[in-house]
Amino acid sequence: MTLDILHRVRSTCLETERGFLLAADATGSLAPIFRHYAAQRHSFAEDLSQHIQRLGGTSVAPRVASRCYEWNHLHAAVRRHDLAGVIAECELGDRAASRIYTEALDAPLRADVRAALQRQLQQILETMSQVRRLRLGVHGLPQTA
């Protein structure tokens, strides 16, 4: 059970890493910020891989059936050169990732695994807040639901 949870959360980290890298490629002066968030998610995935290996699993995750967030809207915003849309989609992707973490933390977990997930979730929530501020600063955009 714990391995399944860790693989799902790790897959979520890799998925959001790819989303932030796509955003970095599309946002010009904001690229370093999104690359930082991508690197953070990569680091989270590496940390989770270590936990998976300590529990006897393999870092090669089985295919996860469900994705944390459907990134089609991010791809569309990139194609439209819609900076505000790119930022909003990153915020929504992180919101979905935070739900995956919250669900994982609802399960019975070893103390070290729980601590790692809580630490990572806190950083995701901080990133969400920073991305929200970016979104609000771009053309005075309204908040997403």
N, C-alpha and C positions, 0 to 999 in steps of 0.2 A: 504493500500500500504506500509506504513512504517513498519507495523508489518511483512509483507511478506519479506521485505528487511532484517529486523533484524533477522528473523528466518533463512534466507539463510546464512547470514554472521555468525550467531552463529553456525549453522551446519558446516560451513567451519572451524571455530575455533576448534570445536570438532574433525573434520576429521583430521586436521593437528596435533592436539594434539596426536591422535592415531598414526599418521605417525612418529612423533618424538619419541614417546614411543617405537615403533617398532625399530627405528634406535638406540635408547639408548640400547635396549636389544642386539643389534648386533654389537656394536662398541667398546666394551671394554673400553679403557682409555678415549674415547670421550663420554661415556655414560652420565657423569654429565652435559656436555654441552647440549646434546639433551634432557635430563630430564628437564633442565632449560627452554628450548624452549617449551617443552610440558606443563610445569607449567604455562608459560606465556600465552599460548593459552587457557588453562583452565580458567585462570583469565579473559582473554578477553571474553570468553563465559559467565562467571558469571556476568561480567559487563553488557553485552548485555541482559542477562536475566532480570536484574533489570530494564533496559530501557523498555523491552517488558512488564513487569508487570506494570510499571508506565503508559504505554499507554493502559492498560486494557487487554493485552494479557496474555497468560499462558506460563510458561517457558517450558512446554512440547510442543515441536515444531511439527507442522504437518510434515509428510514425505516430504522431499525435493526431487523433481524428479531428479535433476541433481547433481552430485558430482562435487566438485571443481577440482579434479584431480584423475586420475585413478592410484591407488597405486600398481597395479600388478607388475610393474617394481621394486618397492622397495622390495616387497615380494621376487621376484626372486633374487635380489641382496643379500638379507639376506640369502636365501638358498644357494647361491654360496659363501658366506662369502667374498663378494666383497665390501670391505670398501669404495673404491672410488665410486662404483656404488650406495651404500647406501647414501653417502653424496650428490652425484649428484641428486638423486631422491628427497631428502629433499629440495634441492635448487629449483628443478622444481615444487615441491608441493607448496612451498612458492610463487613462481612466479604466479602460478594459483590462490592462495589465494589473492595475491595483486590485481589481475584482478577483483576478486569478490568485493573487497573493493572499487576499483576505479569505478566499475559499480554502486555500492550502493551510492557512493558519487555524482554520476551524477544525482541522483533522488532528488526531493524536500524533504528535511528532516528538522525536528526541529533543532534548533541551538545546543541543548545539545547532540542530537544524532549525528549530523554532527561532533561536536567537539570530541566525543568519538571515532567515526570511523576514523577520521583523526589522532588522537593520536595513535590508534592501528595500523593503516596502516604505520605510521612512524616507529614504532617499528618492524613491519614485514619487512620493507625495510632494516632496520639496521641488522636484523637477516639474511636476504638474503645475505647481504654483508659479514657478518661474516662466513656464511656457504660457500660462494664462496671462501673466503680466506682459509678455511679448505680444500676445494676440491683442490684448487691449490697447497696447501702444501702437499697433499698426492700424492706421486709419480709424481709430476710435471704434473698433469692432465691438459689437455686442457679445456678451457671453453666450456660449453654447449651452444647450439644455443639459 
